[in-house]
Structure formats: structure tokens, C-alpha cells
Amino acid sequence: MNVLGIYGSPRKGGNTDLLLDRVLDGAASAGGELSRIYVRDMVFSGCVECGGCDETGVCIVRDDMQEAYLKLVESRVIFLASPVFFLGPSSQTKAFIDRAQALWRRRMITKTASERKRRAGGAGYLVMAAATLGPEQFRGSELTVKYFFDALDMSYNGAAFFKAEQKGSILESPEELDRAYEFGKSAVAALTAEEGG
Ligand SMILES: Cc1cc2nc3c(=O)[nH]c(=O)nc-3n(C[C@H](O)[C@H](O)[C@H](O)COP(=O)(O)O)c2cc1C
């Protein structure tokens, strides 16, 4: 089963990186075949609203998103990970999400309204690090990410939220790293079981 981790923090080696590494370790332990996207290393723009995908569902902007699209469509489980920045995902992550507009178009073109009630593409999850916990911290991101996975024809199956502020400080909480590991493991195990594997 193809599993994709999207690293959405601009801070290399920060809490999001460390947490998603553990999530993916867990996913691999359950049989996931991993690939990774580091958004901070990509050269790409947000959606420029050119309308180039309107008729085809294919983005015409030639940048690093083209390779990312291939990974997005071939993955059965996706973990989108980001720090909370001003009650939302990082701007890098949001630019990446906005480029899913082409996939949203593609879904609208290729599926009828009743077919769109079912999401056949697999399962999407959100992983976030924030300095503080509380319901408001993650609400906006969850709404956005749910819609992102919808565009990918995937169901949004849940989130894991972690409290950490300084770079790498999540390493002081081994139990939280274990929670991240279990989160990744159970996500892959759940879809494998659902698909009769
Ligand atoms: C620009 C910016 C905005 C932030 N906004 C929030 C916020 O709204 N809520 C919060 O709890 N933490 C906020 N933080 C703290 C980060 O979410 C936190 O430090 C997180 O662990 C960073 O993850 P990283 O190491 O993966 O980049 C913000 C940090 C930055 C740099």
C-alpha cells in the first residue's frame, strides 16, 4: 500500500518533521510503502487561478507540483503534516493544498454527483504541532484539510495534534513520539483491514 507523508513545515528538523518521521515509521511497520514530499524544498507557486485545469482537471503550471501530483494520485494513505501558524497550516502547506484545485476539477469532471458521495481514493490524515493545545488551534486547518482530501477523492479519517514549541522539543516527550508511531501504524492497518488485506 502506497503511503505518502507531506512535510509542511519550513523548519527542517523541527517538530513536524520529527513527528511525521515517527508516523511514517509506524505506517511502514504495518506494511506501508513510503514516499515523502518536503514542501519547503519544492519550487512552486500557489494556485494562480489561470483556469488551465477547468476543462481537463490537469494543472498546466510547470513546476515541482507536477511530480507531487503523481505521488498524490498513487497514494492510498496520505499524512499531511504542518505546524499551526496563526490557527491555520503553514503558508507553504496552504500553497500546496491550493494546487489541489486541479484534482478537485478532475473529480468534478470524471464523477457524477452521486459517485462523489463515495470516496474511492483511500484515507487522509492530518498531523500538527502547535505551541498550545485547544479546540480553536486546529479547527481552521481541519476544515481546509478535509476539503483537500475531498479533492483527492479520499476520506478524511482524523488527526493527531501535538504540543511543542521550540525546535525539536517534541523529542522530550517520548510518549508523544510513540503516539505518533501508533497513529501511523493504525491508519495503514485500518485501511488494509477495510480492503480485506
Ligand atoms: C509564524 C508562526 C505562527 C505560529 N502560530 C501559532 C499558533 O497560531 N498557535 C500555536 O499554538 N502555535 C503557533 N506557532 C508555534 C508553532 O506551531 C510551534 O512552534 C510548532 O512546534 C512548530 O513546528 P515545527 O518545528 O515543525 O516548525 C507559530 C509559530 C510561528 C513561527
The ligand as an SDF file (V2000), in Angstrom:
LIG
                    3D

 31 33  0  0  0  0  0  0  0  0999 V2000
    4.6470   32.1570   12.1790 C   0  0  0  0  0  0  0  0  0  0  0  0
    4.2810   31.3000   13.3520 C   0  0  0  0  0  0  0  0  0  0  0  0
    2.9650   31.2450   13.7610 C   0  0  0  0  0  0  0  0  0  0  0  0
    2.5820   30.4260   14.8120 C   0  0  0  0  0  0  0  0  0  0  0  0
    1.2670   30.3790   15.1730 N   0  0  0  0  0  0  0  0  0  0  0  0
    0.8770   29.5380   16.1760 C   0  0  0  0  0  0  0  0  0  0  0  0
   -0.4960   29.4610   16.5570 C   0  0  0  0  0  0  0  0  0  0  0  0
   -1.3710   30.1050   15.9960 O   0  0  0  0  0  0  0  0  0  0  0  0
   -0.8220   28.6100   17.5600 N   0  0  0  0  0  0  0  0  0  0  0  0
    0.1150   27.8590   18.2190 C   0  0  0  0  0  0  0  0  0  0  0  0
   -0.2460   27.0980   19.1180 O   0  0  0  0  0  0  0  0  0  0  0  0
    1.4160   27.8840   17.8550 N   0  0  0  0  0  0  0  0  0  0  0  0
    1.8320   28.7150   16.8520 C   0  0  0  0  0  0  0  0  0  0  0  0
    3.1480   28.7520   16.4650 N   0  0  0  0  0  0  0  0  0  0  0  0
    4.1070   27.8110   17.1050 C   0  0  0  0  0  0  0  0  0  0  0  0
    4.3890   26.5640   16.2280 C   0  0  0  0  0  0  0  0  0  0  0  0
    3.2010   25.9500   15.8050 O   0  0  0  0  0  0  0  0  0  0  0  0
    5.2120   25.5670   17.0110 C   0  0  0  0  0  0  0  0  0  0  0  0
    6.4440   26.1590   17.4000 O   0  0  0  0  0  0  0  0  0  0  0  0
    5.4860   24.2810   16.2680 C   0  0  0  0  0  0  0  0  0  0  0  0
    6.0780   23.3350   17.1290 O   0  0  0  0  0  0  0  0  0  0  0  0
    6.4190   24.4990   15.0790 C   0  0  0  0  0  0  0  0  0  0  0  0
    6.5970   23.2840   14.4120 O   0  0  0  0  0  0  0  0  0  0  0  0
    7.9160   22.9970   13.5100 P   0  0  0  0  0  0  0  0  0  0  0  0
    9.0690   22.8550   14.4650 O   0  0  0  0  0  0  0  0  0  0  0  0
    7.6120   21.7400   12.8010 O   0  0  0  0  0  0  0  0  0  0  0  0
    8.0430   24.1150   12.5620 O   0  0  0  0  0  0  0  0  0  0  0  0
    3.5600   29.6110   15.4660 C   0  0  0  0  0  0  0  0  0  0  0  0
    4.9040   29.6970   15.0560 C   0  0  0  0  0  0  0  0  0  0  0  0
    5.2660   30.5280   14.0130 C   0  0  0  0  0  0  0  0  0  0  0  0
    6.7150   30.5900   13.5900 C   0  0  0  0  0  0  0  0  0  0  0  0
  1  2  1  0
  2  3  1  0
  2 30  2  0
  3  4  2  0
  4  5  1  0
  4 28  1  0
  5  6  2  0
  6  7  1  0
  6 13  1  0
  7  8  2  0
  7  9  1  0
  9 10  1  0
 10 11  2  0
 10 12  1  0
 12 13  2  0
 13 14  1  0
 14 15  1  0
 14 28  1  0
 15 16  1  0
 16 17  1  0
 16 18  1  0
 18 19  1  0
 18 20  1  0
 20 21  1  0
 20 22  1  0
 22 23  1  0
 23 24  1  0
 24 25  2  0
 24 26  1  0
 24 27  1  0
 28 29  2  0
 29 30  1  0
 30 31  1  0
M  END
$$$$
